[in-house]
Amino acid sequence: MKTCQINRLRALFLKYLTEDSETRDGRRRKFNQSIFNSKDGQEVFWGTDLGMVMEKFDRAVKEFSRE
């Protein structure tokens, strides 16, 4: 993997970790609920676990592979 590809994947991963989607409808494919605050990096919900983080990573990889 090239450096630019790694940087793009990292950016997508951080997006899913820290940005809420415009839609609030959890049934939609584009729905995303952030689990970390983008300003200070603190968790948004108490009890954030590795499973939640890996779910965001999986979504970033899927989006990256569609590009």
FENBELZI-V394749 format. One record per pair of residues at least 12 apart in sequence whose C-alpha atoms are under 7 Angstrom apart, sorted by the first residue. I is the first residue (numbers start at 1). J is the second residue. Records with the same first field share a line. If there is no record, write none. Layout:
BEGIN
I->J ; J
END
This chain:
BEGIN
9->60 ; 61 ; 64
12->60
13->56 ; 57 ; 60
16->32 ; 34 ; 56 ; 60
17->34 ; 35 ; 36 ; 56
18->34 ; 35 ; 36 ; 37 ; 38
19->33 ; 34
20->32 ; 33 ; 34
21->33
END
